């Protein structure tokens, strides 16, 4: 069976009603089209489509379940690589680079001119760097996809959620820190900074740098995959 243009369009829209991500839409579409092309011409398009969905995917209701498993596997793989990159920062040669940069950072933090607003602006810059990496990821997928995102006409990549998750990974630590200071220590952030050890401040900034580097490397991996595809 050779699909007409209208049938191809119908199939894409049909699958789009049950699937949330571009990757799964493409995978299901390619699988079904291949199966339909191997179907005898005497079987109607709708009958053949329903038979393929029932036989290969366990029915229409099971399609979102398969996509959910795919999403879980993809996010787990991205998190695994992220933590592997973090662990690599504690091995040479990266460990040596971070030790040297931490010593320099410690020297700078101890200076009189290093104040709380400067510490906050460094934190903001780190956060904006992570956000910039995400925007670059969107743009590198192509301007058609980018404008499709803007006008809500293109389904998102399952990896978009993975990047948002990784970008926000330090957030629980910051929330815990805020809760402890609000209800137990009861000092302001500026007071905390004033009383904090330069070593603690240096470790916080170093941890932020490790997070950014690991986050960037996961992005870099996906850029390569995206270009190869």
Backbone bond lengths (Angstrom), bond angles and torsions (degrees), N, CA, C in turn:
res aa  C-N    CA-C-N  psi(-1)  N-CA   C-N-CA  omega(-1)  CA-C   N-CA-C  phi
1 X - - - 1.460 - - 1.535 109.53 -
2 X 1.325 115.33 125.31 1.456 120.19 177.88 1.523 108.33 -102.53
3 X 1.334 115.86 125.39 1.466 120.04 -175.07 1.525 110.99 -78.17
4 X 1.317 115.41 140.30 1.460 120.90 173.94 1.528 108.83 -80.84
5 X 1.317 115.47 168.59 1.472 120.38 178.12 1.520 110.76 -60.80
6 X 1.338 116.35 -40.73 1.475 120.14 179.86 1.532 111.24 -65.47
7 X 1.323 116.82 -38.35 1.460 120.19 178.96 1.530 111.19 -67.47
8 X 1.330 116.45 -39.47 1.460 119.92 176.59 1.535 110.57 -62.26
9 X 1.324 116.29 -44.13 1.461 120.64 179.16 1.524 110.36 -63.60
10 X 1.340 115.94 -43.07 1.463 120.10 179.67 1.527 110.80 -61.67
11 X 1.338 117.01 -42.59 1.459 121.06 -178.45 1.528 111.23 -63.21
12 X 1.333 116.97 -41.83 1.466 120.58 178.58 1.530 110.89 -62.68
13 X 1.321 115.96 -45.16 1.470 119.73 179.86 1.527 110.95 -67.47
14 X 1.326 116.08 -37.06 1.463 121.43 179.74 1.528 110.70 -62.85
15 X 1.322 116.13 -48.39 1.465 119.89 178.73 1.524 111.30 -67.63
16 X 1.331 116.30 -35.58 1.461 120.40 179.26 1.509 113.52 -61.51
17 X 1.330 116.49 -23.51 1.450 119.90 178.29 1.520 113.64 -75.32
18 X 1.337 116.84 -16.18 1.466 121.40 -178.06 1.533 113.06 -114.45
19 X 1.327 116.79 -13.32 1.461 120.88 -175.56 1.528 110.87 -118.45
20 X 1.330 116.07 150.04 1.461 121.11 -175.54 1.518 114.20 -104.83
21 X 1.343 117.96 -19.54 1.454 119.72 -170.62 1.524 112.17 -121.75
22 X 1.330 115.16 150.27 1.461 121.08 -178.22 1.519 112.17 -62.55
23 X 1.335 116.99 -41.60 1.462 120.25 -176.69 1.524 111.39 -60.50
24 X 1.339 116.49 -46.54 1.462 119.37 -178.23 1.528 111.00 -70.47
25 X 1.337 116.85 -36.09 1.467 119.26 176.18 1.524 110.31 -59.69
26 X 1.336 116.30 -44.27 1.458 120.55 -178.95 1.525 111.59 -66.30
27 X 1.345 116.12 -41.91 1.465 120.17 -179.14 1.533 111.10 -64.72
28 X 1.328 116.55 -47.73 1.467 120.12 179.33 1.525 110.67 -63.42
29 X 1.326 115.83 -42.62 1.473 119.99 -178.32 1.531 110.85 -61.71
30 X 1.330 116.59 -49.38 1.470 119.80 -179.14 1.529 111.33 -61.21
31 X 1.327 116.88 -41.79 1.469 120.64 -179.49 1.530 110.64 -63.32
32 X 1.314 116.00 -46.33 1.472 119.76 -176.73 1.522 111.11 -68.60
33 X 1.345 116.99 -41.13 1.468 119.91 179.28 1.530 110.25 -61.09
34 X 1.325 116.61 -43.63 1.467 120.13 178.69 1.528 110.84 -61.10
35 X 1.334 115.56 -43.38 1.465 119.74 179.51 1.531 110.97 -65.37
36 X 1.325 117.39 -39.80 1.468 121.04 179.97 1.529 111.00 -65.85
37 X 1.327 116.43 -38.00 1.466 119.63 -179.73 1.529 111.85 -66.72
38 X 1.329 116.24 -21.18 1.472 120.41 176.93 1.532 112.28 -96.22
39 X 1.334 115.55 8.62 1.464 120.50 179.59 1.527 109.84 -93.11
40 X 1.335 118.65 138.18 1.474 121.24 178.61 1.531 111.62 -58.03
41 X 1.324 116.60 148.89 1.460 122.50 -176.70 1.535 112.34 -67.51
42 X 1.326 117.42 -22.29 1.469 119.33 -176.35 1.528 113.10 -77.62
43 X 1.327 118.12 -3.22 1.462 122.01 176.54 1.531 108.29 -99.90
44 X 1.311 116.80 133.80 1.464 120.37 -177.23 1.531 111.08 -67.86
45 X 1.319 114.81 156.57 1.468 121.09 -178.13 1.527 110.81 -58.83
46 X 1.325 117.70 -49.16 1.471 121.43 -177.34 1.526 111.79 -63.92
47 X 1.307 116.55 -41.32 1.464 119.89 179.15 1.524 110.64 -64.83
48 X 1.321 116.49 -45.10 1.459 120.63 179.49 1.530 110.84 -63.09
49 X 1.352 116.76 -41.17 1.462 121.14 179.68 1.520 111.10 -61.96
50 X 1.307 116.92 -47.33 1.469 120.90 179.95 1.525 111.51 -63.42
51 X 1.326 116.38 -39.62 1.470 119.90 179.14 1.528 111.60 -63.54
52 X 1.333 116.32 -41.62 1.471 120.52 -179.94 1.519 110.84 -65.43
53 X 1.323 116.09 -44.19 1.470 120.12 -179.83 1.523 110.85 -63.12
54 X 1.329 116.56 -42.04 1.472 120.13 179.91 1.526 111.60 -68.10
55 X 1.328 116.06 -43.79 1.463 119.93 -175.05 1.525 112.45 -75.43
56 X 1.336 116.92 -44.99 1.470 120.97 -172.32 1.519 113.93 -88.66
57 X 1.338 117.59 -27.21 1.462 120.09 -174.20 1.528 113.93 -121.57
58 X 1.318 116.46 0.96 1.465 118.83 178.24 1.509 114.17 76.96
59 X 1.318 117.60 23.88 1.452 121.05 177.20 1.524 112.16 102.05
60 X 1.316 115.05 162.54 1.456 121.82 -176.46 1.527 111.93 -61.90
61 X 1.327 116.68 -39.25 1.466 120.77 -177.72 1.522 112.25 -65.71
62 X 1.333 116.34 -19.81 1.468 119.81 -177.23 1.531 112.76 -86.84
63 X 1.325 117.40 -11.16 1.461 120.37 -179.08 1.531 111.69 -62.32
64 X 1.355 119.87 -48.53 1.467 118.94 176.89 1.528 113.14 -62.15
65 X 1.331 117.18 -29.84 1.464 121.11 178.18 1.527 110.20 -66.44
66 X 1.341 115.91 -43.34 1.464 120.47 178.06 1.532 109.82 -62.72
67 X 1.334 115.95 -41.28 1.467 119.26 179.49 1.526 110.82 -64.72
68 X 1.326 117.58 -39.37 1.468 121.17 179.04 1.521 110.99 -62.17
69 X 1.339 116.99 -39.08 1.469 120.48 177.09 1.523 110.50 -66.14
70 X 1.325 115.66 -40.25 1.469 119.77 178.43 1.529 110.31 -62.69
71 X 1.323 116.07 -43.25 1.474 120.36 178.95 1.522 110.60 -61.76
72 X 1.326 116.85 -44.99 1.460 121.07 -179.74 1.522 111.17 -61.32
73 X 1.331 116.77 -43.71 1.464 121.24 179.50 1.521 111.26 -64.23
74 X 1.328 116.60 -42.74 1.466 120.82 -179.41 1.520 111.41 -64.29
75 X 1.336 117.22 -45.88 1.458 120.82 -179.81 1.525 110.98 -65.40
76 X 1.328 117.29 -39.14 1.464 120.70 178.26 1.529 110.26 -62.77
77 X 1.335 117.09 -41.45 1.459 120.54 -179.42 1.530 110.76 -66.04
78 X 1.336 116.92 -39.41 1.464 120.51 178.68 1.524 110.83 -66.53
79 X 1.333 117.59 -42.31 1.467 121.06 178.63 1.527 110.70 -64.68
80 X 1.323 116.35 -38.43 1.464 120.52 179.52 1.519 110.30 -61.88
81 X 1.340 116.92 -45.77 1.460 119.68 179.32 1.530 111.46 -65.36
82 X 1.320 116.07 -37.84 1.470 120.72 178.47 1.535 110.28 -59.60
83 X 1.324 117.35 -48.10 1.468 120.41 -179.66 1.527 111.84 -69.45
84 X 1.318 117.44 -31.52 1.468 119.67 175.25 1.524 111.02 -64.91
85 X 1.331 116.72 -38.45 1.461 120.66 177.51 1.529 110.86 -68.13
86 X 1.338 116.56 -35.51 1.468 119.30 176.14 1.530 109.93 -64.16
87 X 1.326 116.63 -45.02 1.471 119.78 179.29 1.524 111.32 -63.15
88 X 1.328 116.83 -32.91 1.465 120.20 179.40 1.529 111.55 -65.65
89 X 1.331 117.26 -23.56 1.468 120.69 179.22 1.526 111.75 -70.35
90 X 1.324 116.65 -15.36 1.465 120.62 179.21 1.527 111.64 -100.35
91 X 1.328 115.79 11.95 1.459 121.41 175.97 1.524 108.96 -120.80
92 X 1.312 115.69 150.70 1.463 119.07 178.37 1.527 109.71 -71.76
93 X 1.366 117.68 143.19 1.471 126.84 12.44 1.526 115.22 -88.48
94 X 1.351 117.84 -15.73 1.461 119.25 -176.12 1.523 112.05 -59.92
95 X 1.335 117.13 -36.76 1.463 120.43 -179.70 1.530 110.35 -59.15
96 X 1.329 117.23 -41.05 1.456 120.46 178.46 1.513 112.12 -63.34
97 X 1.341 115.94 -40.63 1.468 120.20 179.11 1.527 110.64 -64.07
98 X 1.335 116.57 -42.66 1.457 119.59 -179.17 1.530 111.68 -70.63
99 X 1.316 117.26 -32.91 1.468 119.57 176.59 1.524 109.96 -63.73
100 X 1.320 116.49 -46.41 1.467 120.64 179.63 1.523 110.70 -62.98
101 X 1.349 116.57 -46.49 1.466 119.91 -179.60 1.530 111.25 -65.10
102 X 1.339 117.57 -33.58 1.457 120.83 178.83 1.528 111.49 -68.81
103 X 1.332 115.63 -38.19 1.472 119.82 176.84 1.523 110.17 -63.29
104 X 1.327 116.03 -43.79 1.472 120.03 177.05 1.524 110.32 -63.19
105 X 1.366 115.44 -43.10 1.460 119.70 178.70 1.512 112.09 -62.15
106 X 1.321 116.67 -39.91 1.469 121.07 178.77 1.526 110.37 -62.00
107 X 1.329 116.11 -42.06 1.466 120.32 178.98 1.528 110.66 -62.63
108 X 1.342 117.10 -41.22 1.466 120.91 -179.32 1.525 111.48 -69.75
109 X 1.334 116.78 -40.94 1.469 120.85 -178.91 1.524 111.30 -62.57
110 X 1.317 116.96 -31.13 1.463 121.22 -178.31 1.528 113.32 -75.46
111 X 1.325 116.77 -11.49 1.456 119.48 -177.27 1.530 110.79 -70.98
112 X 1.320 115.42 149.91 1.467 121.48 -177.76 1.525 111.42 -62.41
113 X 1.337 116.00 -35.64 1.458 119.79 -176.27 1.536 113.33 -76.23
114 X 1.326 116.88 -10.39 1.472 118.89 177.98 1.529 108.30 -80.89
115 X 1.335 117.06 106.23 1.460 121.42 -173.68 1.528 111.62 -116.90
116 X 1.320 115.62 -179.49 1.460 121.23 -176.72 1.529 113.09 -62.44
117 X 1.355 119.48 -46.43 1.468 118.47 177.74 1.526 113.00 -56.84
118 X 1.340 117.27 -37.69 1.463 119.96 178.71 1.526 110.83 -65.02
119 X 1.326 116.38 -40.49 1.466 121.37 178.01 1.531 110.39 -62.03
120 X 1.339 115.57 -41.84 1.467 120.34 179.25 1.524 110.99 -65.37
121 X 1.333 117.41 -43.02 1.455 120.26 -179.60 1.524 111.98 -65.17
122 X 1.323 117.50 -33.70 1.463 119.98 175.34 1.528 109.48 -64.25
123 X 1.341 116.38 -42.67 1.462 120.17 177.28 1.516 112.18 -61.65
124 X 1.338 116.75 -40.90 1.466 120.73 178.03 1.525 110.28 -64.38
125 X 1.330 116.67 -41.83 1.468 120.65 179.52 1.523 110.87 -61.77
126 X 1.342 116.71 -40.19 1.465 120.17 177.78 1.526 111.03 -63.74
127 X 1.318 116.09 -42.11 1.467 120.41 179.53 1.518 110.76 -64.79
128 X 1.340 116.97 -42.09 1.466 120.59 179.26 1.525 111.13 -66.07
129 X 1.334 117.39 -32.85 1.467 120.72 177.25 1.523 110.47 -62.08
130 X 1.326 116.70 -43.57 1.465 120.26 177.99 1.528 111.37 -63.15
131 X 1.340 115.91 -42.23 1.466 120.02 179.14 1.527 110.39 -64.49
132 X 1.338 116.52 -39.46 1.461 120.33 179.45 1.522 111.34 -62.04
133 X 1.331 116.69 -39.53 1.460 120.21 177.52 1.524 110.94 -59.47
134 X 1.334 116.37 -39.56 1.463 119.70 178.53 1.520 111.61 -65.68
135 X 1.343 117.44 -42.65 1.460 120.11 179.97 1.529 111.18 -65.59
136 X 1.331 116.19 -37.39 1.463 119.44 176.59 1.527 110.30 -62.90
137 X 1.339 116.55 -38.50 1.468 120.95 177.26 1.522 110.75 -59.85
138 X 1.341 116.98 -44.39 1.460 120.11 179.21 1.533 110.87 -61.24
139 X 1.330 115.85 -46.15 1.460 120.51 -176.64 1.521 110.92 -67.47
140 X 1.333 117.68 -39.86 1.460 121.12 -178.46 1.529 112.55 -66.23
141 X 1.322 116.98 -17.11 1.456 118.86 176.30 1.524 111.42 -73.84
142 X 1.322 116.41 -11.38 1.466 120.76 177.67 1.517 111.34 118.69
143 X 1.314 115.42 147.24 1.459 119.52 -176.51 1.523 112.07 -67.42
144 X 1.343 117.17 -29.17 1.466 119.61 177.00 1.528 109.84 -61.97
145 X 1.345 115.06 -45.00 1.461 120.11 178.06 1.531 110.04 -65.78
146 X 1.331 116.48 -43.25 1.464 121.22 -177.89 1.526 111.07 -59.40
147 X 1.338 117.11 -49.36 1.452 119.87 179.17 1.525 111.33 -69.53
148 X 1.329 116.13 -29.90 1.464 119.04 174.62 1.513 111.49 -63.59
149 X 1.341 116.48 -37.44 1.461 120.97 175.50 1.521 110.28 -62.64
150 X 1.336 115.56 -46.20 1.460 120.28 -175.70 1.525 111.21 -60.72
151 X 1.320 116.21 -39.36 1.462 120.42 -176.96 1.529 112.81 -101.52
152 X 1.344 115.13 12.60 1.469 120.89 175.52 1.531 111.92 57.83
153 X 1.326 116.46 39.32 1.459 121.02 -179.69 1.531 112.65 -112.24
154 X 1.309 115.79 -6.87 1.463 120.43 -178.72 1.516 109.75 -120.70
155 X 1.313 116.32 132.31 1.461 119.37 177.27 1.518 110.02 -68.17
156 X 1.292 116.25 145.47 1.461 121.25 -177.78 1.529 110.81 -78.45
157 X 1.314 113.27 158.67 1.463 119.75 174.67 1.524 108.96 -80.07
158 X 1.315 116.36 144.85 1.467 120.22 176.54 1.524 110.16 -62.45
159 X 1.336 117.17 -24.96 1.457 120.64 -179.87 1.522 112.18 -73.69
160 X 1.334 117.35 -20.07 1.468 119.63 175.27 1.521 109.77 -57.22
161 X 1.326 116.54 -45.06 1.465 121.16 179.22 1.523 111.18 -63.67
162 X 1.335 116.23 -37.08 1.457 119.88 178.71 1.516 111.82 -63.18
163 X 1.335 116.68 -41.95 1.464 120.09 179.74 1.527 111.45 -67.54
164 X 1.325 116.84 -38.26 1.468 119.90 177.39 1.526 109.84 -63.95
165 X 1.323 116.06 -40.77 1.467 120.75 178.81 1.523 111.39 -63.49
166 X 1.330 117.25 -45.97 1.463 120.75 -179.31 1.528 111.35 -67.85
167 X 1.330 116.21 -39.49 1.466 119.41 179.16 1.523 111.14 -60.60
168 X 1.327 116.01 -34.10 1.463 120.71 -175.98 1.525 112.95 -91.94
169 X 1.334 117.39 4.68 1.463 119.06 -174.24 1.524 114.44 -59.44
170 X 1.366 121.37 -31.84 1.471 119.04 176.84 1.519 113.81 -77.32
171 X 1.336 117.47 -9.84 1.468 121.07 -173.95 1.527 113.49 -58.07
172 X 1.354 120.37 -44.61 1.471 119.07 178.98 1.528 113.24 -57.45
173 X 1.333 117.01 -35.22 1.471 120.15 178.28 1.524 110.35 -65.88
174 X 1.339 116.29 -41.95 1.464 120.35 179.32 1.523 111.19 -65.96
175 X 1.329 116.93 -38.59 1.465 120.54 178.41 1.524 110.48 -64.99
176 X 1.333 116.56 -43.53 1.463 120.75 178.02 1.518 110.51 -61.23
177 X 1.328 116.74 -42.64 1.463 121.63 178.01 1.522 110.58 -59.85
178 X 1.336 117.19 -44.22 1.463 121.35 -179.62 1.526 111.12 -64.54
179 X 1.332 117.32 -40.44 1.469 121.08 -179.62 1.524 110.67 -65.03
180 X 1.321 116.06 -45.66 1.471 120.31 -179.91 1.524 110.91 -59.41
181 X 1.319 116.41 -44.39 1.461 119.25 -178.04 1.526 112.39 -73.32
182 X 1.318 116.77 -29.58 1.461 119.69 -179.73 1.522 111.89 -73.35
183 X 1.321 117.61 -41.08 1.459 120.54 -170.89 1.525 114.27 -106.36
184 X 1.324 118.30 -17.70 1.467 119.30 -175.81 1.533 112.52 -118.11
185 X 1.301 116.66 -53.07 1.462 119.09 -177.70 1.523 111.12 -84.09
186 X 1.327 116.53 -36.31 1.471 123.58 174.14 1.524 112.99 58.44
187 X 1.309 116.41 44.59 1.453 119.59 170.79 1.523 108.87 -118.18
188 X 1.305 117.04 161.37 1.454 121.40 178.58 1.519 109.12 -80.28
189 X 1.351 117.35 161.29 1.471 118.99 176.92 1.529 112.60 -55.96
190 X 1.339 116.67 -38.51 1.466 119.71 179.81 1.525 111.16 -65.16
191 X 1.342 116.60 -38.85 1.468 120.28 177.51 1.525 110.54 -67.49
192 X 1.315 115.67 -39.41 1.472 119.04 177.46 1.522 110.13 -60.69
193 X 1.332 116.82 -45.19 1.458 120.96 -179.94 1.531 110.52 -60.68
194 X 1.328 115.70 -41.91 1.464 120.11 -178.07 1.524 111.20 -62.52
195 X 1.337 116.82 -36.65 1.468 121.28 -176.46 1.523 113.26 -92.41
196 X 1.330 116.42 -10.14 1.467 119.78 -175.88 1.520 111.27 -71.91
197 X 1.309 115.56 146.73 1.463 121.57 176.47 1.532 109.45 -72.61
198 X 1.333 118.03 141.23 1.474 120.46 175.20 1.526 112.26 -55.65
199 X 1.331 116.52 -30.96 1.462 120.19 178.43 1.522 110.51 -64.96
200 X 1.345 116.63 -42.37 1.470 121.09 179.05 1.529 110.03 -63.57
201 X 1.312 117.21 -45.06 1.465 121.12 179.30 1.531 110.76 -61.67
202 X 1.319 115.97 -40.82 1.463 120.29 179.10 1.529 111.11 -64.90
203 X 1.324 116.95 -41.40 1.465 120.70 178.91 1.528 111.15 -64.19
204 X 1.333 116.68 -37.86 1.470 120.26 178.65 1.527 110.43 -64.06
205 X 1.321 116.37 -45.81 1.465 120.22 -179.89 1.530 111.00 -66.45
206 X 1.330 117.17 -37.96 1.464 120.80 178.42 1.526 110.51 -65.89
207 X 1.334 116.24 -41.72 1.472 120.01 177.52 1.524 110.57 -61.50
208 X 1.347 116.28 -39.31 1.459 119.76 177.04 1.519 111.91 -62.97
209 X 1.333 116.56 -39.89 1.465 120.54 178.85 1.525 111.24 -66.25
210 X 1.329 117.05 -40.42 1.471 121.24 177.88 1.523 110.28 -63.11
211 X 1.320 115.89 -41.34 1.474 120.23 178.57 1.530 110.44 -61.20
212 X 1.331 116.91 -46.84 1.464 120.61 -178.67 1.525 110.90 -62.42
213 X 1.327 117.31 -44.74 1.464 121.14 -179.06 1.527 111.13 -62.21
214 X 1.328 116.67 -44.94 1.472 120.76 -179.70 1.524 110.80 -66.03
215 X 1.331 116.11 -40.96 1.462 121.79 178.20 1.525 110.14 -62.75
216 X 1.336 116.16 -42.49 1.464 120.52 178.49 1.534 110.87 -62.13
217 X 1.329 117.39 -41.71 1.461 120.30 -177.17 1.525 111.76 -65.15
218 X 1.328 117.43 -35.76 1.470 119.31 175.27 1.521 109.29 -65.22
219 X 1.343 116.38 -42.50 1.466 120.36 175.63 1.524 110.73 -58.32
220 X 1.324 116.47 -45.82 1.464 121.48 -178.96 1.529 110.86 -58.18
221 X 1.332 116.34 -42.16 1.470 120.34 178.28 1.521 110.77 -59.70
222 X 1.329 115.78 -44.76 1.461 119.58 -177.13 1.522 111.70 -71.87
223 X 1.352 117.81 -31.03 1.464 119.68 174.06 1.523 109.71 -58.18
224 X 1.354 115.48 -45.67 1.463 120.17 -178.00 1.519 110.88 -63.44
225 X 1.334 116.53 -42.99 1.466 120.79 178.79 1.508 110.30 -62.74
226 X 1.342 116.78 -41.72 1.452 122.32 -177.98 1.533 110.87 -64.91
227 X 1.350 116.43 -40.83 1.453 120.74 179.22 1.531 110.91 -68.04
228 X 1.349 115.48 -41.24 1.474 120.07 -179.95 1.517 111.47 -63.92
229 X 1.349 115.70 -34.34 1.460 119.40 -179.31 1.519 111.24 -71.75
